[in-house]
Amino acid sequence: MTLPSTVQWQKSSYSNGMGGECLEFAAVPTGAFVRDSKRPAEALMAVGGVAWSEFIRAVHRGELNAH
C-alpha cells in the first residue's frame, strides 16, 4: 500500500490534546495508515481493509484495552 500525498490524518478519540500518547489514522480505499503523532515520519504502519474493519469493530465492542 502506498501512502497518497493527499491523505487526511485524524487523531484518535483517546487523544486529549495534552501531548500524551496519540495515534493518528488516515483511511484510504484499501485500508488505513496508522502513525504515532509524536513521530509521524518514523512510525508508519499500513493496515489492509479487512484488518482495519475488524480492529474498528473490536474497539467499538470494547474488546481492546486502551492502556
C-alpha positions in Angstrom: 0.0 0.0 0.0 1.4 3.4 -1.0 0.7 6.5 1.1 -1.1 9.0 -1.1 0.2 12.6 -0.7 -3.4 13.9 0.0 -4.3 11.7 2.9 -6.3 13.3 5.7 -4.9 12.3 9.2 -7.3 12.1 12.1 -6.3 11.8 15.8 -7.6 9.0 17.9 -10.7 9.8 20.1 -8.5 8.8 23.0 -6.2 11.8 22.4 -6.7 14.5 25.0 -4.6 17.2 23.3 -2.2 17.4 26.2 0.7 15.8 24.3 0.1 12.3 25.6 0.2 9.1 23.6 -1.7 9.6 20.4 -2.4 7.6 17.3 -3.4 9.2 14.0 -5.0 7.3 11.2 -5.8 8.0 7.5 -8.4 5.9 5.9 -7.8 5.0 2.3 -9.9 2.8 -0.1 -7.6 -0.2 0.5 -7.5 0.1 4.3 -5.8 2.6 6.6 -2.4 4.1 7.6 -1.6 4.5 11.3 1.1 6.6 12.8 2.5 7.8 16.1 1.6 11.6 16.3 4.9 12.3 18.1 7.0 10.6 15.3 4.9 10.9 12.1 7.8 10.4 9.7 9.3 7.4 11.6 6.4 5.3 12.8 4.0 4.5 9.9 2.0 1.3 9.5 -0.2 0.2 6.6 -3.3 -1.9 7.5 -5.4 -3.7 4.9 -9.1 -3.1 4.7 -10.3 -6.4 6.4 -7.9 -6.0 9.3 -8.8 -2.3 9.8 -12.5 -3.1 9.8 -12.0 -5.8 12.4 -9.9 -3.5 14.5 -12.6 -0.8 14.5 -15.3 -3.3 15.3 -13.2 -4.6 18.3 -12.7 -1.1 19.6 -16.5 -0.4 19.3 -17.3 -3.6 21.2 -14.9 -2.6 24.0 -12.6 -5.7 23.4 -9.4 -3.7 23.4 -7.8 -2.1 26.4 -6.7 1.5 25.8 -4.0 1.3 28.5 
